[in-house]
Amino acid sequence: MPSTPAAFSTLPLAPELLTTLHELGYDAMTPVQAQSLPALLAGQDVIAQAMTGSGKTAAFGIALLTRLDARCFEPQALILCPTRELADQVTKVLRQLARGLGNIKMLTLCGGMPMAPQLNSLESGAHVVVGTPGRVLKHLTKGSLKLSRLKTLVLDEADRMLDMGFHDSMVEVIACAPPERQTLLFSATYPDTIRALSRRFQHDPVEITVPSAAADTQIEQLFFEVDPRAREQALNALLRHYQPASAVLFCNTRQRCDEVAQSLRAAGFHVAALHGDLEQRERDQVLVQFANQSCPLLVATDVAARGLDIKDLAAVINVELAFEPETHVHRIGRTGRAGQTGLALSLCAPGEVHRANVIEDKQQRPLQWQPLPTIDAQAPVVAPRWITLRIGGGRRDKLRPGDILGALTGEDGIAGTAVGKIDLFDRHAFVAVDRSAAPAALRRLSEAGIKGRRFSAQQLP
C-alpha cells in the first residue's frame, strides 16, 4: 500500500500560513516538499533536482516566508529565474502563500521591462525580489537594489540559467549577497556545471532528488522512425491522427522551430513558434494564444519553453530527439500531470537512434516503436473554437477583466459562454472569444467601447 502523503500541519508553520495553505488546497505535501521542507525550515542549504510542476516553488516559498521580518522593508529573499514567465509564475505563487501574513511586498525585476517603474518600487521597499539575473545585476550595479539584509537566495531552474548564458551574471549577483545566508539551488538536471556551482556557493547542502513525472505510467510514450527529409510530413500525419487538443512540439534550434511552424501553417494548422529571437511583446502574445486555446500548437526550443507552467497539456511531440536524456525526460514530463493521462510522441531519424538508445537506458524499460499512421494529408484541419482579440488598453488604463466581459456581453452583446480567457497587461489586453462570435465582438468593442471609452481592437491571426 502506498504511504499517505504528509500534511503541512506536521510542520512548524505559523497558523496563518497553515490556514492559507488549506484554502489553496495544499493539504498534502508533494514529494519535493516532503523531502526538502524540514531542511529548508531549519535554515540549511539545499540542492534539489525537481522539475516545473513538482511543487518546488511552494516549498522554498513557505520556507522563505517563514523567515521574513515583515517590519523590515528591505529585500530578505531573492529568487533568480531564467525567464520573465517563470519569474511571474513564482511571484504569483508567493503572493498567494503570503496573503494571510500581513503586508508582505513582492517585486519582480525582469529584462524587457521599463526600468523606471522598477526603480520607483525599489525606493518604496520590498521584502521579496524575484527576477532574471541580468536585470537584477543591473539594479545592484546602479545601487537601486541592496542585499545587506538578505536571508535567503534561491537559484530556480539553475541549469537553464547556465544554458542561457547567465553564469557570469549569476556569480556577480551572488557576490553581492551576504556570506551568512541560506542558498537554495533547484535544477531539473545535475550536470557538472551545477555541481560546481553548488560546491562554490553552498555550505554543506542537503541533496534531494525527486523522480520525474515522466516515469509515471500516466504518460504513453511512442517512438516513430522517420526519413529526416520527410520529418514535416510525418509530423503532419501524427497531428491529424492523434488530434491533440494542445501540444508543445520541441525542436533543437530556433531555425528548425520557424521551419516547422511555417510548414504546419501551410498545411492548415493553427501554430506559433516560441524561441529566443522573439521580442517580449511577441512572446507574450504567443503564450496568451496558446494558454487560451486559440492557438493549440506551440513549436518551441527547450530554453524558450523552460519555466512555462502549462496546465492540462494533452501531448508533447519531439520533432527532433533531445541531445541529452535528461532533457527528453523534462520535455515529456510536461504532459500527464496531476493524475491525468498524457501522450508523448517522438520522431527519430536513423541518425538519432543512438539518442533513443540512451533514453531507453535512462528509463530502464524498452521504448515503444510504432509505424507512422496513414492519413489523408489533404483533409481539412479542424479550426480551434477560440480566437484572440487584442485590445489597445490595459491595467494602466484602469481596465479590469470584468470591464471587458461587461462590454462584450452587455445589452445586445454576445453570450457570456462565447467569452473565454481574458489576459491583462499594462498597455493592452487579450480576450478569447468564440470563433463564430468574433465579428460581433469586434463590432461591439468598436461601437460601444469599454466603460465609455474607445480602444483599438483587432483579431490576431
C-alpha positions in Angstrom: 0.0 0.0 0.0 1.4 3.5 -0.9 2.1 5.7 2.1 -0.2 8.6 2.8 1.3 12.0 1.8 2.4 14.0 4.9 0.2 17.0 5.8 1.6 20.5 6.1 0.2 20.6 9.6 3.0 18.3 10.7 5.5 21.1 10.1 6.3 24.0 12.5 4.4 26.6 10.5 2.5 29.8 11.6 -1.2 29.2 11.9 -1.9 31.9 9.4 0.3 30.2 6.8 -1.4 26.8 7.5 -4.8 28.4 7.0 -3.7 29.8 3.7 -2.3 26.5 2.6 -5.6 24.8 3.4 -7.5 27.5 1.5 -5.3 27.0 -1.5 -5.8 23.2 -1.4 -2.2 22.5 -0.3 -3.2 19.9 2.3 -0.8 17.1 1.4 2.9 17.7 0.6 4.3 16.7 -2.8 7.5 14.6 -2.7 9.8 17.6 -3.2 8.0 19.4 -0.4 8.1 16.5 2.0 11.8 15.9 1.3 13.0 19.5 1.3 10.9 21.4 3.8 12.4 20.1 7.1 15.9 21.2 5.9 14.6 24.4 4.4 12.8 25.4 7.6 15.9 24.5 9.6 17.8 27.1 7.5 20.0 24.6 5.7 21.3 25.0 2.2 19.5 22.6 -0.3 20.3 21.4 -3.8 17.2 19.8 -5.3 16.6 18.1 -8.6 13.0 18.9 -9.4 11.0 19.9 -12.4 8.4 22.6 -13.1 5.1 21.4 -11.7 6.7 19.4 -8.8 5.7 21.9 -6.1 9.2 23.3 -5.6 8.0 27.0 -5.7 5.7 26.4 -2.7 8.5 24.5 -0.9 11.0 27.3 -1.0 8.2 29.9 -0.7 6.9 28.5 2.5 10.5 28.5 3.9 11.5 32.0 2.9 8.2 33.5 4.1 8.6 31.8 7.5 11.9 33.6 7.9 10.7 37.1 6.9 10.6 40.0 9.2 7.5 41.9 7.9 8.6 45.1 9.8 11.8 45.4 7.7 11.0 46.7 4.2 14.3 45.6 2.7 14.9 42.5 0.5 15.3 39.5 2.7 14.8 36.9 -0.1 16.0 36.9 -3.7 14.9 34.4 -6.3 16.7 34.2 -9.6 14.9 32.7 -12.6 15.9 32.1 -16.2 12.8 33.8 -17.8 10.3 36.5 -17.2 7.5 33.9 -17.4 8.9 31.8 -14.6 9.6 34.9 -12.5 6.0 36.0 -12.9 4.8 32.5 -12.1 7.0 32.3 -8.9 5.8 35.8 -7.8 2.2 34.7 -8.2 2.6 31.6 -6.1 4.5 33.6 -3.4 1.7 36.3 -3.3 -0.9 33.6 -2.8 1.1 32.0 0.0 1.7 35.3 1.8 -1.8 36.7 1.7 -2.5 35.9 5.3 0.8 37.1 6.7 0.2 40.9 6.6 1.8 43.5 4.4 4.4 41.4 2.6 5.6 43.2 -0.6 6.8 41.2 -3.6 8.7 42.8 -6.5 9.6 41.3 -9.9 12.7 42.6 -11.7 13.0 41.3 -15.3 14.6 42.4 -18.5 12.5 43.6 -21.4 10.5 45.8 -19.0 11.0 49.6 -18.3 13.5 50.4 -15.5 11.6 53.5 -14.1 8.7 51.6 -12.5 11.1 49.1 -11.0 13.3 51.9 -9.6 10.2 53.6 -8.0 9.1 50.3 -6.5 12.5 49.6 -5.1 12.5 53.0 -3.4 9.3 52.0 -1.6 11.0 48.9 -0.3 10.2 45.2 -0.8 10.5 42.0 1.3 11.0 39.6 -1.6 12.6 40.2 -5.0 12.1 37.8 -8.0 14.0 38.4 -11.2 16.2 37.4 -14.0 20.0 37.6 -13.5 20.7 40.4 -16.0 18.2 42.8 -14.7 18.9 42.0 -11.0 22.6 42.7 -11.6 21.8 46.0 -13.4 19.9 47.2 -10.3 22.7 46.0 -8.0 25.3 47.9 -10.1 23.2 51.1 -10.1 22.8 50.8 -6.3 19.0 50.7 -6.6 18.9 47.1 -5.1 20.8 46.3 -1.9 21.1 42.9 -0.4 22.6 43.6 3.0 19.6 42.1 4.8 19.3 39.1 2.5 18.5 35.9 4.4 17.6 33.5 1.5 18.9 33.3 -2.0 17.2 30.9 -4.5 18.6 29.8 -7.9 15.5 28.4 -9.6 15.9 26.4 -12.8 19.6 26.9 -12.4 20.6 24.6 -15.2 18.6 26.7 -17.7 20.1 29.9 -16.4 23.5 28.4 -17.2 22.3 27.2 -20.7 21.1 30.7 -21.4 24.5 32.2 -20.7 23.7 33.7 -17.3 26.7 32.1 -15.5 28.7 35.3 -15.1 25.7 37.4 -14.1 24.6 34.8 -11.5 28.1 34.8 -10.0 28.2 38.6 -9.8 24.8 38.7 -8.1 25.8 36.0 -5.6 28.9 38.0 -4.8 26.7 40.9 -3.7 24.8 38.7 -1.2 25.9 38.4 2.5 28.0 35.3 3.1 25.8 34.3 6.0 22.7 33.3 4.1 20.6 30.3 3.1 21.3 29.3 -0.5 18.8 27.1 -2.3 19.6 25.6 -5.8 16.8 24.0 -7.8 17.6 22.3 -11.1 15.9 19.8 -13.4 19.2 18.2 -14.3 22.5 17.7 -12.4 25.3 18.5 -15.0 28.9 19.1 -13.7 28.3 22.8 -14.0 25.5 22.7 -11.5 27.6 20.6 -9.0 30.4 23.1 -9.4 28.0 26.0 -8.7 26.8 24.2 -5.5 30.4 23.5 -4.3 31.3 27.1 -4.8 28.3 28.9 -3.2 26.6 26.4 -0.9 27.6 25.2 2.6 27.1 21.5 3.3 23.8 21.4 1.3 21.2 18.7 1.8 20.8 16.9 -1.6 17.3 16.0 -2.8 16.3 14.1 -5.9 12.6 13.8 -6.9 11.7 11.2 -9.5 10.4 12.8 -12.8 6.7 12.7 -13.5 7.8 11.2 -16.9 8.4 7.9 -15.1 4.7 7.8 -14.4 2.7 5.2 -16.4 0.1 8.0 -17.0 2.3 9.1 -19.9 2.0 7.0 -23.1 5.3 7.2 -24.9 5.5 6.3 -28.6 8.5 6.5 -31.0 8.4 6.7 -34.8 11.3 6.2 -37.2 11.2 8.7 -40.0 13.2 9.7 -43.0 14.9 13.0 -42.0 13.8 14.5 -45.3 10.2 13.8 -44.5 10.0 14.9 -40.9 7.3 17.6 -41.6 5.1 15.1 -43.4 5.4 12.6 -40.5 4.5 15.4 -38.1 1.5 16.3 -40.2 0.4 12.7 -40.0 0.8 12.4 -36.3 -1.2 15.6 -35.6 -4.0 14.5 -37.9 -4.2 11.1 -36.5 -4.0 11.9 -32.7 -5.6 15.4 -32.9 -4.3 16.6 -29.5 -6.3 19.4 -28.0 -3.0 21.1 -27.2 0.6 20.2 -27.8 4.2 21.5 -27.4 6.4 20.5 -30.3 10.1 20.5 -29.4 12.9 21.3 -31.8 16.6 21.7 -31.1 17.2 25.0 -32.8 15.4 28.3 -33.4 15.7 27.9 -37.2 14.0 24.5 -37.0 11.2 26.0 -34.9 10.5 28.6 -37.6 10.7 26.0 -40.4 8.3 23.5 -38.7 5.8 26.3 -37.7 5.8 27.6 -41.3 5.3 24.1 -42.7 2.4 23.3 -40.3 0.7 26.7 -41.1 0.9 25.9 -44.8 -0.9 22.6 -44.0 -3.7 24.4 -42.3 -2.7 24.1 -38.6 -3.0 26.9 -36.1 0.5 27.0 -34.7 3.1 29.5 -33.3 6.8 29.4 -32.7 8.4 30.2 -29.4 12.2 30.9 -29.3 14.8 33.4 -28.1 14.5 35.6 -31.2 11.1 36.8 -30.2 10.6 40.2 -28.6 8.9 40.2 -25.3 5.7 41.6 -26.8 5.6 38.8 -29.4 6.4 36.2 -26.7 3.5 37.4 -24.5 1.1 37.2 -27.5 2.2 33.7 -28.4 1.8 32.4 -24.8 -1.6 34.1 -24.4 -2.9 32.5 -27.6 -1.6 29.1 -26.5 -3.0 29.4 -23.0 -6.5 30.4 -24.2 -6.6 27.6 -26.7 -6.9 29.9 -29.8 -3.5 28.5 -31.0 -3.3 24.9 -29.8 0.1 24.1 -31.1 3.4 25.6 -29.9 6.7 24.9 -31.6 9.5 25.6 -29.1 13.1 25.2 -28.1 14.0 23.8 -24.7 15.3 27.1 -23.4 12.3 29.1 -24.6 9.8 26.7 -23.1 11.6 26.2 -19.8 9.7 27.6 -16.8 6.3 27.7 -18.5 3.6 26.2 -16.3 1.3 24.7 -18.9 -1.8 23.1 -17.3 -3.6 20.1 -18.9 -1.2 19.7 -21.8 -2.6 16.9 -24.0 0.6 16.0 -25.8 4.3 16.6 -26.2 5.9 15.9 -29.6 9.6 15.6 -30.1 10.1 16.8 -33.7 13.8 16.1 -33.1 15.1 13.9 -30.2 16.9 15.9 -27.5 20.6 15.6 -27.2 20.5 14.6 -23.6 18.2 12.0 -21.9 17.5 14.4 -19.0 16.2 17.0 -21.5 13.9 14.3 -23.0 12.5 13.4 -19.6 11.9 17.1 -18.8 10.1 17.6 -22.1 7.7 14.8 -21.8 7.1 15.4 -18.1 5.0 18.4 -19.1 2.1 16.2 -20.1 0.2 13.7 -17.9 0.4 15.9 -14.7 -1.9 15.8 -11.7 -3.1 12.3 -12.3 -4.2 12.9 -15.9 -3.1 10.8 -18.9 -0.6 12.3 -21.2 0.8 11.5 -24.7 4.5 11.8 -25.8 5.3 11.2 -29.4 8.9 11.2 -30.7 10.1 11.3 -34.3 13.5 9.6 -34.7 15.7 9.7 -37.8 18.2 6.9 -38.3 21.0 9.3 -37.3 19.2 9.8 -33.9 18.8 6.2 -33.0 21.8 6.4 -30.6 19.9 9.1 -28.7 16.9 6.9 -28.4 19.1 4.1 -27.1 20.4 6.4 -24.3 16.8 7.4 -23.4 15.9 3.7 -23.2 18.9 3.0 -20.9 17.9 6.0 -18.8 14.3 4.9 -18.4 15.3 1.2 -17.9 12.4 -0.1 -20.0 12.0 -0.7 -23.7 10.8 2.0 -26.0 7.5 1.5 -27.8 8.1 1.8 -31.6 5.1 2.3 -33.9 4.7 2.7 -37.6 3.6 6.1 -38.8 -0.2 6.4 -39.3 -1.5 6.7 -42.8 -3.9 9.7 -43.2 -5.4 11.9 -45.8 -3.0 14.8 -45.9 -5.5 16.8 -47.9 -8.3 16.6 -45.3 -9.1 20.0 -43.7 -7.8 20.7 -40.2 -10.5 21.5 -37.6 -10.1 25.1 -36.5 -9.9 25.8 -32.7 -13.1 27.1 -31.1 -11.5 30.2 -29.8 -9.8 33.2 -31.5 -8.0 36.0 -29.7 -8.8 39.7 -29.9 -6.1 42.3 -28.9 -7.4 45.4 -27.1 -5.3 48.6 -27.0 -5.8 49.2 -23.3 -4.7 47.5 -20.1 -4.0 47.9 -16.4 -2.5 51.4 -16.9 -5.9 52.4 -18.3 -7.7 51.0 -15.2 -9.2 48.2 -17.1 -10.3 45.0 -15.3 -11.4 41.7 -16.8 -14.9 42.4 -15.6 -15.0 45.6 -17.7 -14.1 43.7 -20.9 -16.6 41.0 -20.1 -19.3 43.5 -19.5 -18.5 45.4 -22.7 -18.8 42.3 -24.7 -21.9 40.8 -23.1 -24.0 43.8 -22.1 -27.3 44.7 -23.7 -27.5 43.2 -27.2 -24.0 41.9 -26.7 -22.6 38.4 -27.3 -23.4 35.5 -24.9 -21.2 35.1 -21.9 -20.4 31.5 -22.9 -18.8 33.0 -26.1 -16.1 34.7 -24.0 -13.1 32.8 -22.9 -9.9 33.7 -21.1 -9.1 37.4 -20.5 -5.4 38.5 -20.0 -4.5 42.0 -18.9 -1.1 43.6 -19.4 0.0 47.2 -18.7 -0.9 48.7 -22.0 -3.0 46.1 -23.7 -5.4 43.2 -23.1 -6.3 39.9 -24.8 -9.7 38.2 -24.8 -10.6 34.8 -26.3 -14.0 34.7 -28.0 -15.9 32.0 -29.8 -14.9 32.0 -33.4 -18.5 32.4 -34.6 -18.9 35.5 -32.3 -15.7 37.2 -33.3 -17.2 39.7 -35.9 -19.9 40.7 -33.4 -17.4 41.1 -30.6 -15.2 43.4 -32.7 -18.2 45.5 -33.7 -19.3 45.7 -30.1 -15.8 46.9 -29.0 -15.7 49.4 -31.8 -19.2 50.9 -31.4 -19.8 50.7 -27.6 -16.2 50.8 -26.3 -15.3 49.8 -22.7 -16.5 51.8 -19.8 -17.5 54.6 -22.2 -14.0 54.8 -23.7 -12.9 53.7 -27.2 -9.9 51.3 -27.5 -8.5 49.8 -30.7 -9.4 46.1 -31.1 -8.1 43.6 -33.7 -8.3 39.9 -34.3 -5.0 38.1 -34.1 -4.0 35.6 -36.8 
